[in-house]
Amino acid sequence: MNRKRSGRPRKTNQRIDNKIYAISKAKRQKSASEIRAEINEDLDSPISLTTVKGRFKEKGMIGRVAVIKPLLRP
C-alpha cells in the first residue's frame, strides 16, 4: 500500500534527478551551481543549490573533482 509519508514533499521528481546525474557525468568540470543554473532554465519553479548537492549525496557523488591531465604528446 502506498501511504502518504510525513515530511516535506520533494521539489524534484525522478526525471529531474536523472537529468542532474546525467549532466554531472557528461560534464565533470561543472560545479553544482553551474548544474543548478542549467536545470533551472527548464523549470517553472527553480531548485536550490542545496537540492542539487543533496541529490549528489544520495547517489554517493561527494567530493569528486575532475583532474586536469596534461595532453599526451606523440
N, CA, C and O of each residue as an XYZ file, in Angstrom:
296
protein
N       0.841     -1.183      0.000
C       0.000      0.000      0.000
C       0.883      1.243      0.000
O       1.909      1.273      0.681
N       0.507      2.238     -0.735
C       1.283      3.459     -0.863
C       0.703      4.533      0.057
O      -0.141      5.326     -0.359
N       1.157      4.551      1.295
C       0.627      5.513      2.259
C       1.326      6.853      2.124
O       2.479      6.926      1.700
N       0.619      7.908      2.488
C       1.208      9.241      2.492
C       2.265      9.303      3.587
O       2.031      8.887      4.722
N       3.416      9.822      3.233
C       4.527      9.881      4.179
C       4.590     11.258      4.837
O       4.160     12.261      4.268
N       5.127     11.275      6.030
C       5.286     12.551      6.720
C       6.518     13.262      6.170
O       7.383     12.642      5.551
N       6.584     14.549      6.402
C       7.735     15.320      5.953
C       7.423     16.149      4.723
O       6.366     16.028      4.104
N       8.368     16.980      4.403
C       8.199     17.887      3.269
C       8.302     17.114      1.955
O       9.189     16.273      1.807
N       7.408     17.387      0.996
C       7.500     16.710     -0.305
C       8.727     17.179     -1.094
O       9.175     18.316     -0.947
N       9.252     16.298     -1.917
C      10.433     16.615     -2.718
C      10.089     17.631     -3.805
O       9.004     17.598     -4.384
N      11.020     18.522     -4.067
C      10.801     19.536     -5.094
C      11.087     18.982     -6.488
O      10.560     19.485     -7.480
N      11.921     17.947     -6.561
C      12.255     17.348     -7.853
C      11.621     15.972     -7.962
O      11.355     15.303     -6.964
N      11.385     15.569     -9.209
C      10.896     14.214     -9.439
C      12.045     13.366     -9.992
O      13.168     13.853    -10.123
N      11.771     12.121    -10.309
C      12.814     11.210    -10.770
C      13.443     11.688    -12.082
O      14.644     11.512    -12.289
N      12.651     12.287    -12.961
C      13.170     12.766    -14.242
C      14.207     13.877    -14.038
O      15.257     13.873    -14.680
N      13.913     14.814    -13.153
C      14.848     15.908    -12.887
C      16.099     15.374    -12.195
O      17.210     15.804    -12.505
N      15.926     14.439    -11.258
C      17.078     13.834    -10.589
C      17.996     13.161    -11.603
O      19.216     13.319    -11.542
N      17.413     12.412    -12.534
C      18.215     11.735    -13.554
C      18.943     12.734    -14.444
O      20.063     12.478    -14.886
N      18.307     13.872    -14.708
C      18.940     14.906    -15.526
C      20.145     15.508    -14.795
O      21.171     15.792    -15.413
N      20.018     15.699    -13.489
C      21.130     16.210    -12.684
C      22.309     15.245    -12.759
O      23.447     15.668    -12.964
N      22.039     13.941    -12.591
C      23.107     12.941    -12.645
C      23.745     12.891    -14.023
O      24.966     12.784    -14.141
N      22.923     12.969    -15.070
C      23.437     12.883    -16.440
C      24.350     14.067    -16.761
O      25.398     13.894    -17.383
N      23.953     15.257    -16.341
C      24.779     16.439    -16.598
C      26.105     16.322    -15.859
O      27.155     16.638    -16.418
N      26.068     15.870    -14.607
C      27.301     15.772    -13.832
C      28.234     14.700    -14.390
O      29.454     14.853    -14.318
N      27.688     13.628    -14.938
C      28.524     12.577    -15.535
C      29.117     13.035    -16.866
O      30.283     12.765    -17.155
N      28.313     13.728    -17.674
C      28.767     14.140    -19.003
C      29.766     15.293    -18.935
O      30.709     15.354    -19.725
N      29.554     16.198    -17.996
C      30.400     17.395    -17.896
C      30.988     17.461    -16.495
O      30.505     18.211    -15.646
N      32.015     16.685    -16.258
C      32.586     16.552    -14.917
C      33.230     17.831    -14.399
O      33.421     17.976    -13.192
N      33.566     18.754    -15.280
C      34.196     20.004    -14.858
C      33.192     20.983    -14.260
O      33.590     21.947    -13.606
N      31.891     20.753    -14.471
C      30.866     21.690    -13.997
C      30.696     21.593    -12.487
O      30.740     20.510    -11.904
N      30.503     22.749    -11.876
C      30.237     22.791    -10.445
C      28.744     22.586    -10.203
O      27.939     22.612    -11.134
N      28.395     22.384     -8.944
C      26.991     22.181     -8.590
C      26.161     23.421     -8.924
O      25.009     23.298     -9.342
N      26.729     24.601     -8.744
C      25.976     25.826     -9.048
C      25.747     25.983    -10.551
O      24.707     26.497    -10.962
N      26.696     25.549    -11.371
C      26.507     25.606    -12.822
C      25.449     24.602    -13.272
O      24.657     24.889    -14.169
N      25.439     23.429    -12.651
C      24.420     22.422    -12.961
C      23.046     22.935    -12.548
O      22.068     22.753    -13.272
N      22.973     23.575    -11.384
C      21.704     24.143    -10.914
C      21.178     25.173    -11.905
O      19.990     25.176    -12.226
N      22.054     26.047    -12.391
C      21.634     27.074    -13.351
C      21.119     26.436    -14.640
O      20.139     26.906    -15.218
N      21.774     25.374    -15.088
C      21.349     24.690    -16.314
C      19.990     24.009    -16.128
O      19.157     24.030    -17.034
N      19.769     23.414    -14.970
C      18.496     22.747    -14.680
C      17.374     23.781    -14.562
O      16.268     23.558    -15.055
N      17.657     24.908    -13.913
C      16.628     25.925    -13.671
C      16.139     26.608    -14.947
O      15.066     27.210    -14.950
N      16.912     26.522    -16.031
C      16.463     27.106    -17.297
C      15.184     26.439    -17.792
O      14.364     27.078    -18.452
N      15.010     25.152    -17.476
C      13.871     24.380    -17.970
C      12.710     24.292    -16.983
O      11.639     23.800    -17.340
N      12.899     24.756    -15.756
C      11.877     24.579    -14.719
C      11.077     25.852    -14.474
O      11.584     26.964    -14.625
N       9.813     25.664    -14.092
C       8.983     26.798    -13.688
C       9.330     27.230    -12.269
O       9.387     28.422    -11.965
N       9.560     26.249    -11.410
C       9.905     26.506    -10.022
C      11.376     26.135     -9.816
O      11.715     24.952     -9.843
N      12.254     27.118     -9.611
C      13.686     26.821     -9.541
C      14.066     26.004     -8.310
O      13.423     26.093     -7.264
N      15.126     25.204     -8.458
C      15.639     24.421     -7.338
C      16.871     25.119     -6.782
O      17.510     25.913     -7.472
N      17.194     24.820     -5.543
C      18.318     25.479     -4.893
C      19.599     24.667     -5.064
O      19.574     23.516     -5.498
N      20.701     25.288     -4.718
C      21.997     24.626     -4.752
C      22.023     23.465     -3.761
O      22.624     22.425     -4.032
N      21.375     23.645     -2.619
C      21.307     22.590     -1.612
C      20.585     21.361     -2.145
O      20.958     20.236     -1.812
N      19.560     21.558     -2.966
C      18.835     20.440     -3.568
C      19.754     19.647     -4.486
O      19.763     18.417     -4.442
N      20.525     20.338     -5.315
C      21.448     19.660     -6.229
C      22.494     18.882     -5.434
O      22.786     17.730     -5.753
N      23.053     19.503     -4.408
C      24.054     18.822     -3.585
C      23.454     17.624     -2.857
O      24.121     16.607     -2.670
N      22.186     17.748     -2.446
C      21.508     16.627     -1.794
C      21.324     15.447     -2.729
O      21.456     14.296     -2.312
N      21.015     15.725     -4.004
C      20.861     14.641     -4.987
C      22.198     13.963     -5.243
O      22.252     12.750     -5.442
N      23.294     14.749     -5.240
C      24.624     14.156     -5.374
C      24.915     13.233     -4.191
O      25.448     12.137     -4.359
N      24.558     13.693     -3.006
C      24.820     12.910     -1.797
C      24.053     11.596     -1.820
O      24.578     10.565     -1.399
N      22.816     11.622     -2.309
C      22.017     10.399     -2.400
C      22.673      9.352     -3.292
O      22.575      8.155     -3.022
N      23.337      9.795     -4.347
C      23.994      8.880     -5.291
C      25.432      8.566     -4.901
O      26.098      7.786     -5.582
N      25.920      9.163     -3.814
C      27.296      8.920     -3.392
C      28.316      9.688     -4.215
O      29.470      9.272     -4.320
N      27.906     10.795     -4.794
C      28.796     11.593     -5.645
C      29.324     12.786     -4.850
O      29.064     13.938     -5.198
N      30.058     12.506     -3.795
C      30.532     13.558     -2.905
C      32.043     13.727     -3.050
O      32.782     12.743     -3.097
N      32.494     14.965     -3.121
C      33.916     15.272     -3.051
C      34.740     14.808     -4.232
O      35.921     14.497     -4.077
N      34.148     14.756     -5.392
C      34.911     14.341     -6.560
C      35.211     15.567     -7.418
O      34.312     16.303     -7.824
N      36.490     15.759     -7.678
C      36.921     16.859     -8.519
C      37.613     16.260     -9.732
O      38.487     15.405     -9.584
N      37.238     16.690    -10.917
C      37.862     16.184    -12.133
C      39.300     16.675    -12.206
O      39.570     17.863    -12.030
N      40.204     15.766    -12.462
C      41.614     16.099    -12.547
C      41.920     16.595    -13.956
O      41.502     15.992    -14.945
N      42.645     17.687    -14.031
C      43.063     18.210    -15.327
C      44.404     17.566    -15.655
O      45.410     17.825    -14.994
N      44.404     16.738    -16.664
C      45.612     15.997    -17.025
C      46.281     16.653    -18.232
O      45.603     17.228    -19.084
N      47.617     16.565    -18.304
C      48.297     17.129    -19.472
C      47.993     16.311    -20.723
O      47.732     15.111    -20.646
N      48.029     16.969    -21.860
C      47.781     16.279    -23.114
C      48.943     15.351    -23.440
O      50.093     15.645    -23.112
N      48.641     14.235    -24.084
C      49.683     13.300    -24.487
C      50.421     13.843    -25.704
O      49.828     14.479    -26.576
N      51.697     13.586    -25.747
C      52.498     14.029    -26.893
C      52.964     12.809    -27.674
O      53.281     11.777    -27.083
N      53.009     12.919    -29.001
C      53.433     11.755    -29.799
C      54.909     11.446    -29.678
O      55.394     10.497    -30.295
